């Protein structure tokens, strides 16, 4: 591994500028900005600018679609807090696995690590966009563990046809970007198989965790079922799941799972 000073400085400047723009646009809050610097810089320096573009594609798309029809989502009570600005927990939950694989690849230089990286980013993309766009579905979502059962919009583990279609398309888009910029010298079929398969299965794993082990609470003020342990500025009533498994933990586990699926898919094709 060789990292020269020019790469270090150009990487830091690029990530810093993009981070400041994200902060100004309220895509992230201050803690998310700082966490994003770490993730983005690690990917840029150790994985290279092409790997960084793949992560940046997710970051831009996640920011755009989190804010897409934000007022509608807020009225429904399912919008992200703080105007959609992501905090450090969310940034690391979605980016830590990709960053670690970038660092590992710079030392080991194995193609299979890119497959894991692609799987992790595809999962983040598929899950985030599938959620943000799926929330706007006119059809009532159904619980992934019992598709006969309709659940309120925004319920952990709830899935819809619109959300599932978005999951597949967004994962494929990450693969298409990776192929277009030559992030790895594979043919487009191989990259799309890895990105779509890992993104879809990683996002599905996320939904399964959300429906089974993620902590669930009920607001003591408005009665809304929520993933947060506080709601309406009051402590919420614990209902089920493991209290230490929140949405960020689920995201971290699902991106790890997506990375594993990407590696397995690479071995099989």
C-alpha positions in Angstrom: 0.0 0.0 0.0 1.3 3.4 -0.9 -0.5 6.6 -0.1 1.2 9.8 -1.3 0.7 13.3 0.1 -1.2 14.5 -3.0 -3.8 11.7 -2.7 -4.1 12.4 1.0 -4.7 16.2 0.6 -6.9 15.9 -2.5 -9.0 13.2 -0.8 -9.4 15.3 2.4 -10.3 18.5 0.5 -12.8 16.7 -1.7 -14.5 15.0 1.3 -14.4 18.2 3.3 -16.0 20.3 0.5 -18.8 17.7 -0.1 -19.3 17.4 3.6 -19.8 21.2 4.1 -22.3 21.2 1.2 -24.2 18.3 2.9 -24.2 20.2 6.2 -25.4 23.4 4.5 -28.2 21.4 2.8 -29.1 19.7 6.1 -28.4 16.3 4.6 -26.4 15.6 7.8 -26.1 17.3 11.1 -22.8 18.3 12.7 -22.1 14.8 14.1 -23.1 13.3 10.7 -20.7 15.7 9.0 -17.8 14.6 11.2 -18.6 10.9 10.8 -19.0 11.4 7.0 -15.5 12.9 6.9 -14.1 9.7 8.4 -16.0 7.3 6.2 -15.5 9.4 3.0 -11.9 10.0 3.6 -11.2 6.3 4.3 -12.9 5.2 1.2 -11.2 7.8 -1.0 -7.7 7.2 0.3 -7.8 3.5 0.7 -10.3 2.5 -2.0 -9.6 5.2 -4.5 -11.7 7.9 -6.1 -13.8 5.3 -8.0 -14.9 3.6 -4.9 -15.6 7.0 -3.4 -17.9 7.8 -6.3 -19.9 4.7 -5.5 -20.4 5.8 -1.9 -21.0 9.4 -2.9 -23.8 8.2 -5.2 -25.5 6.6 -2.2 -25.0 9.7 -0.1 -26.5 12.0 -2.7 -29.4 9.8 -3.5 -30.2 9.2 0.2 -30.2 12.9 0.9 -32.4 13.7 -2.1 -35.0 11.0 -1.4 -35.1 11.6 2.3 -36.2 15.2 1.6 -38.4 14.1 -1.3 -42.0 15.0 -0.3 -40.7 15.5 3.2 -43.8 17.6 4.2 -46.0 14.8 3.2 -44.0 12.3 5.2 -44.0 14.6 8.2 -47.8 14.9 8.1 -47.9 11.1 8.1 -45.6 11.0 11.1 -43.0 8.9 9.3 -40.4 11.5 8.3 -36.8 11.5 9.5 -36.2 13.9 12.4 -34.4 17.2 12.2 -35.5 17.9 8.6 -34.0 14.7 7.4 -30.4 15.5 8.5 -28.7 12.3 9.4 -26.6 12.0 12.6 -23.3 10.1 13.1 -25.0 6.9 14.1 -26.8 6.7 10.8 -23.7 7.6 8.8 -21.6 4.9 10.5 -24.4 2.3 10.3 -24.6 2.8 6.5 -20.9 3.5 5.8 -18.7 1.8 8.3 -18.6 -1.6 6.6 -17.8 0.0 3.2 -15.0 2.0 4.8 -13.5 -1.0 6.5 -13.5 -3.0 3.3 -11.8 -0.2 1.5 -9.0 -0.2 4.1 -8.7 -3.9 4.0 -8.5 -3.9 0.1 -5.6 -1.5 0.2 -3.6 -3.9 2.2 -4.7 -7.3 0.8 -5.8 -6.2 -2.8 -8.3 -8.9 -3.4 -11.1 -8.5 -5.9 -13.5 -10.2 -3.5 -13.3 -7.3 -1.1 -14.8 -5.0 -3.8 -17.7 -7.5 -4.1 -18.2 -7.0 -0.3 -17.9 -3.3 -0.6 -20.4 -3.2 -3.5 -22.8 -5.4 -1.5 -22.6 -3.1 1.5 -23.3 0.1 -0.5 -26.0 -1.6 -2.5 -27.7 -2.7 0.7 -27.6 0.9 2.1 -28.9 2.3 -1.2 -31.7 -0.3 -1.5 -32.8 -0.1 2.1 -32.8 3.8 2.3 -34.5 4.4 -1.0 -36.9 1.5 -0.6 -38.0 3.0 2.7 -38.1 6.7 1.7 -40.1 6.0 -1.6 -42.0 3.1 -0.1 -43.4 5.4 2.5 -45.3 7.2 -0.2 -47.1 4.0 -1.5 -50.8 4.3 -1.8 -51.1 0.6 -0.8 -51.0 -0.3 2.9 -47.7 -2.0 3.7 -47.7 -5.6 4.9 -45.5 -7.2 7.5 -42.7 -9.1 5.9 -43.1 -12.1 8.4 -46.8 -12.3 7.6 -47.7 -10.8 4.2 -51.4 -11.3 5.0 -51.2 -8.7 7.8 -51.4 -5.0 6.9 -49.5 -2.6 9.2 -49.4 1.2 9.5 -47.0 3.0 7.2 -43.6 3.4 8.7 -43.8 0.1 10.7 -40.5 -1.7 11.1 -40.6 -4.7 8.9 -43.4 -3.3 6.7 -43.0 -3.8 2.9 -44.9 -2.6 -0.1 -44.7 -3.4 -3.8 -43.4 0.2 -4.5 -40.7 -0.2 -1.9 -39.6 -3.6 -3.2 -39.4 -2.4 -6.8 -37.4 0.6 -5.6 -35.1 -1.7 -3.7 -34.2 -3.7 -6.8 -33.8 -0.6 -9.1 -31.7 1.4 -6.6 -29.4 -1.5 -5.9 -29.0 -2.0 -9.7 -28.2 1.7 -10.1 -25.3 1.4 -7.7 -24.0 -1.5 -9.8 -24.4 0.5 -13.0 -22.5 3.5 -11.5 -19.7 1.1 -10.4 -19.5 -0.4 -13.9 -19.7 3.0 -15.7 -16.7 4.5 -13.8 -14.7 1.3 -13.9 -14.6 0.8 -10.1 -13.6 -2.8 -10.9 -12.8 -4.3 -14.3 -15.7 -6.7 -14.4 -18.4 -7.1 -17.0 -21.7 -5.4 -16.4 -23.5 -8.6 -15.9 -21.3 -9.7 -13.0 -21.5 -6.3 -11.3 -25.3 -6.1 -11.6 -25.8 -9.6 -10.3 -23.7 -8.8 -7.2 -25.3 -5.4 -6.6 -28.9 -6.4 -7.2 -28.7 -9.7 -5.3 -26.8 -8.3 -2.3 -28.9 -5.1 -2.2 -32.2 -6.9 -2.3 -31.3 -9.6 0.2 -29.5 -7.1 2.5 -32.6 -4.9 2.5 -34.9 -7.9 3.1 -32.7 -9.0 6.0 -33.1 -5.4 7.4 -36.9 -5.8 7.2 -36.8 -9.2 8.9 -34.7 -7.8 11.7 -37.1 -4.8 12.0 -40.1 -7.1 12.3 -38.6 -9.6 14.8 -35.8 -8.3 17.0 -35.7 -4.5 16.7 -37.0 -2.6 19.8 -40.5 -1.2 19.4 -42.1 1.5 21.6 -45.5 3.2 22.0 -45.6 7.0 22.6 -47.1 7.8 26.0 -48.6 11.0 24.7 -49.9 10.4 21.2 -50.1 6.6 21.2 -48.0 6.2 18.0 -46.0 3.0 17.6 -42.3 4.1 17.1 -38.8 2.8 16.9 -37.6 5.6 19.2 -37.5 5.3 23.0 -38.6 8.9 23.1 -41.5 10.5 21.3 -43.4 13.8 21.8 -40.4 14.7 24.0 -41.4 12.0 26.5 -40.1 8.5 27.2 -42.0 6.0 25.2 -43.5 2.7 26.5 -41.4 -0.4 25.6 -43.4 -3.0 23.7 -41.1 -5.7 22.3 -37.8 -6.5 20.8 -34.3 -6.1 22.2 -33.8 -2.6 23.6 -30.2 -2.5 22.3 -31.2 -3.2 18.8 -32.4 0.1 17.3 -32.7 1.1 13.6 -29.0 2.0 13.4 -28.0 -1.4 14.7 -30.3 -3.0 12.2 -28.7 -1.0 9.4 -25.2 -2.0 10.5 -26.1 -5.7 10.6 -27.9 -5.5 7.2 -24.9 -3.8 5.5 -22.7 -6.5 6.9 -25.0 -9.1 5.6 -25.1 -7.4 2.2 -21.3 -7.5 2.1 -21.3 -11.2 2.9 -23.9 -11.8 0.1 -21.7 -9.8 -2.3 -18.7 -11.9 -1.5 -20.7 -15.2 -1.9 -22.1 -14.0 -5.2 -18.7 -13.1 -6.4 -17.5 -16.6 -5.6 -20.4 -18.2 -7.4 -20.4 -16.3 -10.7 
